[in-house]
Amino acid sequence: MQRHSSRIELSQSALQNNLDFIRRKAGNDTVISSVVKANAYGHGIQEIVPMAEKCGIRHFAVASSYEAEEVIDARTTDADIMIMGILYPEDLPWVIEQQIEFFVYDYNRLKRVIEVAEKIDEKAHIHLELETGGNRTGLKEDQLDAVIKQIKKHSDQLILEGVCTHYAGIESLSNQSRIQQQLKKFGGMVDYIQSSGINPRLQHTACSAAALAFPETVMDLVRIGTAQYGLWPSPDIYNLHLLEENKVSDNPLQQVLSWKTDIMHLKEVPKGDFIGYGTSYCASRDMQIAVIPVGYGNGYARSLSNRGHVLIRGERAPIVGSVNMNVFMVDVTDIENVQIRDEVVMIGSQEKNAITIKSFTEVSDAINNEFISRLPAAINRKVVS
Ligand SMILES: *Cc1c(COP(=O)(O)O)cnc(C)c1O
């Protein structure tokens, strides 16, 4: 049986191209940690992990212990794994035994980690996440003395793999003053830790936007999600790239993901009839409509009702009416010789045309990640060259 009414293709050469570009930006001595949280931003963690390993990646970052388990299942090398987010106390023994690295952003968590490590007689691989102004997770300055004391005392239980922080919106130029404050604060806190005689192995602060546009944020490791999938973190970051290259257009990133389905049904609609639910679209002429077997229940955005496009026979077919739970309709009146089961490209290219993830959500780039990270895990993924 077909598992799903659509399919996703993942391009190995696009991923290689993007990681090569990031490598040039980050330099040869910096570890690239491939961020594969949220099912690898919807691409599929089981596929993306071995694909990235083929490109030389040996470090993966996730947001939870269950995602770490998925990376363990998917990896084909001894690649390291780092949990940046939620880690339940019940999972601590497993995480420590598996030598999974994780962020510590709380003094009580540190105490707990030491207890567990002591009990199972293993060393925990920790990164201290520092609060520098993002006010999400992170250890505050006034907690540093207590943390340093514990780390010194428990060198048999703890390996300090790194110190890190995360910027509060570095992809937007309007946040630059706050970001500069964060960078300064991070430097000060790291100096303080080092002056106490502790030396973290890796310092890291950069996400995609930081690594692409702000060299001063690139340290021993960079945590790259968005850019490796071929998406620019924001128009600001893309424009900084263009300024640097002195060009009006130049996109060195290639979209890794394509999303396709086929025409399910064709219908002639007479002028004056409404299409689909309600009255949001009235046929302005006699039309031919193709029914597409994908809806918001399959991860398509309902906000693309009467706005989005798909590609059929290399041409753009606009969505008419609203996106339903499991179907939507497109206008194919002007496309010749359309047949049931013709390929429909929702994201990706067909002949000379392309639909980018960016074009879906021009209004807000944050939504690029929102949209793709919600693509259902049940959709079949295929790796292509
Ligand atoms: C998600 C995440 C990243 C990756 O961000 P991108 O902008 O997608 O590169 C980096 N660091 C942390 C802490 C994250 O949560």
The ligand as an SDF file (V2000), in Angstrom:
LIG
                    3D

 15 15  0  0  0  0  0  0  0  0999 V2000
   17.9130   25.3890   16.4610 C   0  0  0  0  0  0  0  0  0  0  0  0
   19.1700   25.8660   17.0800 C   0  0  0  0  0  0  0  0  0  0  0  0
   20.2860   26.1890   16.2820 C   0  0  0  0  0  0  0  0  0  0  0  0
   20.2550   26.1650   14.7670 C   0  0  0  0  0  0  0  0  0  0  0  0
   19.7170   27.3620   14.2820 O   0  0  0  0  0  0  0  0  0  0  0  0
   19.6430   27.6780   12.7130 P   0  0  0  0  0  0  0  0  0  0  0  0
   19.3130   29.1130   12.6830 O   0  0  0  0  0  0  0  0  0  0  0  0
   18.5600   26.8310   12.1400 O   0  0  0  0  0  0  0  0  0  0  0  0
   20.9720   27.3690   12.1490 O   0  0  0  0  0  0  0  0  0  0  0  0
   21.4530   26.5530   16.9350 C   0  0  0  0  0  0  0  0  0  0  0  0
   21.5160   26.6100   18.2770 N   0  0  0  0  0  0  0  0  0  0  0  0
   20.4620   26.3240   19.0750 C   0  0  0  0  0  0  0  0  0  0  0  0
   20.5980   26.4090   20.5520 C   0  0  0  0  0  0  0  0  0  0  0  0
   19.2510   25.9460   18.4960 C   0  0  0  0  0  0  0  0  0  0  0  0
   18.2000   25.6700   19.2740 O   0  0  0  0  0  0  0  0  0  0  0  0
  1  2  1  0
  2  3  1  0
  2 14  2  0
  3  4  1  0
  3 10  2  0
  4  5  1  0
  5  6  1  0
  6  7  2  0
  6  8  1  0
  6  9  1  0
 10 11  1  0
 11 12  2  0
 12 13  1  0
 12 14  1  0
 14 15  1  0
M  END
$$$$
